[in-house]
Amino acid sequence: MSLPKNPVVVIPARMASERLPGKPLADICGEPMIVHVWRRAMEAEIGPVIVACAEKEIADAVTKAGGHAVLTRPDHPSGSDRVFEAVENFDPKGAYDAVVNVQGDLPTLDPDVVKTVFAPLGKEVVDISTLAVEISEESERTNPNVVKAIVGFEEGANVGHGLYFTRATAPYGDGPLYHHIGLYGFRREALKRFVNLAPSVLERREKLEQLRALENGMRIDVALVDTVPLGVDTPADLERARAALK
């Protein structure tokens, strides 16, 4: 396997959110947040961008802005399942050989980050790619809400083999810790395999979906980036995004 030649970018979006209900349609500088995310993904220029919508109102907002939306079942247990349904609907013949999953709450996302998460799939043994950034704030080292990527980056390397992901402070000893960023690139067949696997023991324990892949022998490589994209989870995050995009 070589670098996939024909990727598609998929942005899963749903209205339900415990801390910020309806956030895909939250207004940012006169446009819904999901439209800003769609535009950032389009600017990456690695392939078509579709929004996998749980509700029609999200699809309507994307279509109005000129984007392509696919309605999916509202009851999917994860974003990966929603992405898979949308891809199968959009491309039933399998013309697209890779899928980049971009979270729908990253309105200030740097388009180059989308390119970065796709690049590790060029290594033939890699099934899934994702991102991490070196932790610089001491409080994040022990914060269970900051997921750590356990990767032994060789000196000077910016891509490494993801060995584990955890909410604990790890690995032990001197050296950097890495904050995992939940954007993913999948080979098309790897995504199909992943969503058909049952939730795994460590996935249920850590509440981290990517552990399902590792527990089933799939290879995840991790690329380093400079900063954590601003995710909008709370009203305060929304105000920061509005200020950034004003």
ZADOTOR-956258 format. One record per residue (C-alpha): residue in three letters; x, y, z. Coordinates in steps of 0.001 Angstrom, whole numbers, plus 500000, padded with zeros to 6 digits. Layout:
<atoms>
ALAXYZ...
</atoms>
This chain:
<atoms>
MET500000500000500000SER501202503517499190LEU499824506981499877PRO496149506953498914LYS495591508931495746ASN491968509967496158PRO490952511101499668VAL487637512548500759VAL487205514785503814VAL484165514142506012ILE482918516384508833PRO480443514687511196ALA477942517044512832ARG474971516672515158MET472869519107517151ALA473082517257520470SER475775518594522800GLU475679518548526593ARG477508521846527075LEU476518523713523908PRO473319522341522330GLY472909523112518638LYS476528524154518248PRO476894523311514511LEU474501526191513820ALA475985528574516397ASP476500531956514738ILE480096533042514186CYS480452536335512338GLY477148535859510531GLU477553532209509501PRO476948528846511212MET479998527247512795ILE479707524178510561VAL480073526390507475HIS483349527811508825VAL484659524275509419TRP483597523219505916ARG485449526213504428ARG488656525426506341ALA488504521837505098MET487901522996501521GLU490959525266501753ALA493131522188502449GLU492476521142498831ILE493143517434499320GLY489768516224498043PRO486016516810498150VAL484487517757501497ILE481164516412502706VAL479332517127505938ALA477752514064507563CYS474654515491509254ALA472464513961511921GLU469750516565511316LYS468249518253508278GLU468812521782509589ILE472577521227509498ALA472359519879505965ASP470295522887504902ALA472887525322506299VAL475739523561504495THR473838523358501208LYS472883527030501407ALA476592527909501693GLY477379525843498584GLY478628522724500348HIS477730519050500026ALA475819517469502913VAL474738513879503529LEU471952513065505988THR472770510111508258ARG471015508186510985PRO470666510382514088ASP471465507551516516HIS475058506706515585PRO477170505910518674SER480232507773517357GLY481448510229514766SER483332507439512991ASP480102505525512410ARG478468508661511025VAL481447509285508745PHE481323505727507420GLU477623505914506580ALA478125509232504792VAL481064507924502743GLU479182504798501712ASN476251506985500653PHE478450509497498821ASP480735506943497160PRO479121503488497034LYS481572502246494374GLY484664502953496488ALA486374505484494228TYR487803507342497227ASP490546505317498884ALA491022507350502070VAL488845509302504480VAL489950512266506596ASN487648512785509577VAL487564516441510674GLN485651517392513819GLY482732519721513229ASP483594522077516090LEU486936523462514815PRO485986526728513069THR489506528191513249LEU491234525045511980ASP494387525626509922PRO493868523909506541ASP497480522686506664VAL496511520536509659VAL494118518599507418LYS497004517917505037THR499211516873507955VAL496796514223509251PHE496558512680505781ALA500311512433505136PRO501233509469507445LEU499040507167505363GLY501895507202502856LYS503645504552504934GLU502356501198503731VAL501863499633507174VAL499700502480508493ASP495934501958508734ILE494995505149510582SER496730508488511125THR496159511156513729LEU497812514187515354ALA499502515303518556VAL501194518379519972GLU503845518520522691ILE502339519549526026SER503711522874527249GLU501350523652530159GLU502170521765533337SER498499521398534300GLU497769519416531129ARG500212516674532108THR497878515433534853ASN494507516510533390PRO492480513405532429ASN490544515481529885VAL493796515916527950VAL494374512611526181LYS498027511645525878ALA499461509968522799ILE502217507494523675VAL504656507812520798GLY508417507310520717PHE509380510024518246GLU512914509550516938GLU515145512614517172GLY514127515110514501ALA511117513049513377ASN507635514537513148VAL505768511237512616GLY505867508231514928HIS504118504955515705GLY501213505410518130LEU501616502720520800TYR498784503759523130PHE496467506618524078THR495522507353527662ARG493977509850530059ALA496738509067532559THR500035510949532826ALA502253508862530576PRO504838507781529674TYR506801507753532924GLY510171509491533291ASP511844512574531885GLY510850513780528457PRO507952515325526596LEU504299514323526816TYR502013514660523820HIS498444515948523714HIS496385513891521269ILE494282515825518730GLY491228513924517527LEU491477514302513770TYR491940511059511860GLY492916509784508446PHE491735506295507490ARG492494504076504569ARG489026503299503204GLU489221499606504088ALA490574500428507554LEU487543502630508286LYS485206499846507186ARG487001497347509406PHE487102499733512360VAL483376500548512468ASN482516496852512241LEU484600495965515300ALA482921495675518683PRO483895498212521370SER487007496870523094VAL487949496383526740LEU490385499301527008GLU488207501527524830ARG485372501125527339ARG487710501642530285GLU489468504795529011LYS486498506005526928LEU488820506398523930GLU487545505033520628GLN490993504754519014LEU491976502006521459ARG489562499698519621ALA491860499905516610LEU495010499214518621GLU493466496296520497ASN492596494714517153GLY496090495024515709MET495574498093513540ARG498477500496513081ILE498060504174514021ASP500789506686513204VAL500872510131514793ALA502069513374513197LEU503267516307515286VAL501760519769514865ASP502536523045516626THR499254523916518341VAL495960522406519460PRO493083523641517259LEU490437525597519153GLY487543523219519765VAL484201524809520577ASP482610522915523467THR481306525705525714PRO479840529218525377ALA483262530608526378ASP484929528657523552LEU482347530063521158GLU483218533610522171ARG486925532890521604ALA486159531544518138ARG484087534641517324ALA486943536886518420ALA489476534902516377LEU487396535033513199LYS486106538583513556
</atoms>
